[in-house]
Amino acid sequence: MSFKPSALLPDLSPWRSSRDFRLLWCSGAVTVFGTFLTFVALPLQLKELTGSTVAVGALGVAELVPLVVFGLYGGALADAVDRRRLLLWTEGALGATALMLLANSLLPEPMVWPLYAAAALNSALGGLQRPALEAIVPRVVPHEQLPAAVALNSVRWQIGGVAAPSLSGVLITFAGLEWAYAINTVTFAISVALARGLRPSPPSHGAARPSLRGIAEGARYAWSRKDLLGTYAVDLAATVLSFPIALFTFLADDLDAPWSVGLMFAAFPLGAAVVSATSGWVRRVHRHGRAVVLAAAGWGASMVAAGLAGNVWSVLLFLTVGGGCNAVSGIFRRTIWNQTIPDELRGRLAGIEMLSYAAGPQLGQIRAGGMAALTSVRFSVWGGGLACVVAVGLLALTLPRLMAYDVRTSPHAAAVRRAASPDGEADSGPAPTTL
């Protein structure tokens, strides 16, 4: 069979078939742009005010506890209330925290504590919002289009993740930090206006009120699914041991290239954007567990190379490669979750997923800042990457169900497919392809 370049292009079927998916995508794209501006501005402002790697890494401490508490509660809430309404309220509240950062930046002498307070509030609100955002996608997109929807959502993140950090360096240098916060505030207002057009997304029939019992039910289901547990474990290993974003401002100084800070923040999403823009191959991969493991190992290896690289352009190249590996891992993790978790548990499982997807990077910031303070910035980057490769390799050996996962034979995927099918019968699935 001859190769067709068009086979690499993203599958746009979710965009064409679902009005609500288009609204979600556009609303998220606007928010992501502003959020990434603040993502760069916040640690940069903290560095300017304190000059400490530990202080910057401590942002992860401020974000971690709210994320764990509100992520788990947000998962239960997403199964018990209208998911559209929850998205609207949390998006508006996130806009208010951006406004708080703007007000602090306009003071003659900006204070440090509001930066940590805003980080904690953003983390808590993100913990409430993300499970609903994840759980609503399988309701607005047909089951067979979920891998394509995951890839398209990745494109949305990468567009903002490349454009905003690249712009932020110029914007902050010539206009000031307050402009990054001001633009972020405006983007949240636009996002809320778009999300108001979504159709209601009420809870499943017979849904219970949020409770510890409901959270425990979700945890028991997750524990019974060793393939799901494997995705959480691999993601935690990669992010806790090898997430160097807290060090970018210091790494740029170490390379005598302070102008490269914005490019470093943009490198991860740029690599991910390349993967997402050529994501047509995703639908032909069925052994998703293997893809998660291989991509996570590639992420760690890329961080080793970035930490050992001798010049800024090599560092940017390896960071970009790492971003591509992370995108591959993320696409297949979310595909496993979306295609195998029953609708009535999706919110709670998304809340548990947040503990790996979001808490991992916060712990990673603490690890990176602390290790850099004890050793050096470079060692923290490459040493963490090496630890990630070793940990992922060990997990691959001890998680046979993750490595054996195949969507064509998974009983959980078949059950969700039957529930989503109007006639209650699973489709035959795509033609066999192995990874």
DAMO-V551309 format. One record per backbone hydrogen bond with DSSP energy under -1.0 kcal/mol. NH is the residue of the N-H (numbers start at 1). CO is the residue of the C=O. Records with the same first field share a line. If there is no record, write none. Layout:
BEGIN
NH: CO, CO
END
This chain:
BEGIN
7: 4
8: 5
9: 6
16: 12
17: 13
18: 14
22: 18
23: 19
24: 20
25: 21
26: 22
27: 23
28: 24
29: 25
30: 26
31: 27
32: 28
33: 29
34: 30
35: 31
36: 32
37: 33
38: 34
39: 35
40: 36
41: 37
42: 38
44: 40
45: 41
46: 42
47: 43
48: 44
49: 45
50: 46
51: 47
56: 52
57: 53
58: 54
59: 56
60: 57
62: 58
63: 59
64: 60
67: 63
68: 64
69: 65
70: 66
71: 67
72: 68
73: 69
74: 70
75: 71
76: 72
77: 73
78: 74
80: 77
81: 77
83: 201
86: 82
87: 83
88: 84
89: 85
90: 86
91: 87
92: 88
93: 89
94: 90
95: 91
96: 92
97: 93
98: 94
99: 95
100: 96
101: 97
102: 98
103: 99
104: 100
105: 101
106: 102
107: 104
115: 112
116: 112
117: 113
118: 114
119: 115
120: 116
121: 117
122: 118
123: 119
124: 120
125: 121
126: 122
127: 123
128: 124
129: 125
130: 126
133: 129
134: 130
135: 131
136: 132
140: 137
141: 137
145: 142
146: 143
149: 145
150: 146
151: 147
152: 148
153: 149
154: 150
155: 151
156: 152
157: 153
158: 154
159: 155
160: 156
161: 157
162: 158
163: 159
164: 160
166: 162
167: 163
168: 164
169: 165
171: 167
172: 168
173: 169
174: 170
175: 171
176: 171
179: 176
181: 177
182: 178
183: 179
184: 180
185: 181
186: 182
187: 183
188: 184
189: 185
190: 186
191: 187
192: 188
193: 189
194: 190
195: 191
196: 192
197: 194
198: 195
207: 204
215: 211
216: 212
217: 213
218: 214
219: 215
220: 216
221: 217
222: 218
223: 219
224: 220
229: 225
230: 226
231: 227
232: 228
233: 229
234: 230
235: 231
236: 232
237: 233
238: 234
239: 235
240: 236
241: 237
242: 238
247: 244
248: 245
251: 247
252: 248
253: 249
254: 250
255: 251
256: 253
257: 252
260: 257
261: 258
264: 260
265: 261
266: 262
267: 263
270: 266
271: 267
272: 268
273: 269
274: 270
275: 271
276: 272
277: 273
279: 276
280: 8
282: 279
284: 281
285: 282
288: 286
291: 287
292: 288
293: 289
294: 290
295: 291
296: 292
297: 293
298: 294
299: 295
300: 296
301: 297
302: 298
303: 299
304: 300
305: 301
306: 302
307: 303
308: 304
309: 305
315: 311
316: 312
317: 313
318: 314
319: 315
320: 316
321: 317
322: 318
323: 319
324: 320
325: 321
326: 322
327: 323
328: 324
329: 325
330: 326
331: 327
332: 328
333: 329
334: 330
335: 331
336: 332
337: 333
338: 334
339: 335
341: 337
345: 342
346: 343
349: 345
350: 346
351: 347
352: 348
353: 349
354: 350
355: 352
356: 353
357: 353
358: 354
359: 354
362: 358
363: 359
364: 360
365: 361
366: 362
367: 363
368: 364
369: 365
370: 366
371: 367
372: 368
373: 369
374: 370
375: 371
380: 376
381: 377
382: 378
383: 379
384: 380
385: 381
386: 382
387: 383
388: 384
389: 385
390: 386
391: 387
392: 388
393: 389
394: 390
395: 391
396: 392
397: 393
398: 394
399: 395
403: 399
404: 400
407: 286
409: 406
410: 406
414: 410
415: 411
416: 412
417: 413
418: 414
419: 415
420: 416
421: 417
424: 421
END
